[in-house]
Amino acid sequence: MASFPFPDDLRTLQRQLHAVRNELTALHAHLPPRPAGTEAFVDEDGFEHPATPAWTDEERQTVDALWARQRKLAHAVTVHPFWSTLGADQIAARAALKHLDSTAESDDAVETPKS
């Protein structure tokens, strides 16, 4: 993948965006499946579905705050002035920025032969 001279503030915004997305993913993994919860029921195949609890007010507020932060960061990345300096390379650069840290990590993971 081509490398681009991303400004430090854009790199920081993208890293913050990844962090918020990771935090949301981790939070959702531990929350009940639906904010309002569900009553127990039996589906048409006879499978019993247990009741699930609703999210607490604190959980709702946390999720809402993280989604708001994610929208704000995504907007800041999208409208950053750097993009207007690229012309036809803009799409490739946006893709490269999304994978900036994973590319660096995979480059670091490459082992060099020992002599």
C-alpha positions, 0 to 999 in steps of 0.5 A: 500500500502506498504511503502518504504524508499524513499530518500528525493531527489527522493520524491522531484523529484516526487513532482516536476514531479506531479507539472509540470504535473498539470501545463501542465493540467491546461494550456491546459485547457485554451489554444485553442484546437490546436496549429495551430488553425482551420478554421470554417467548417461544418462536414458531419452531418451539424454541424458547427464548429467555427474557433479556434485561434492558440496558441501565440508564448509565449504559445507555448514556455511555453508548450514546456518548461513544456514538456521538464521539464516533460521529464527531471524529469521523466527521473531523477525519472526513473534512480534514484539509489534507484531503484537498491536497491529493487530487486523484490519490484521495481514495487510496490515501483514505484507505491507507489512513484507515489501515495506518496502524495495522500496516505499521504493526504488520511491518514490525512483525516481519522477522528478519533472518538471523545469521 
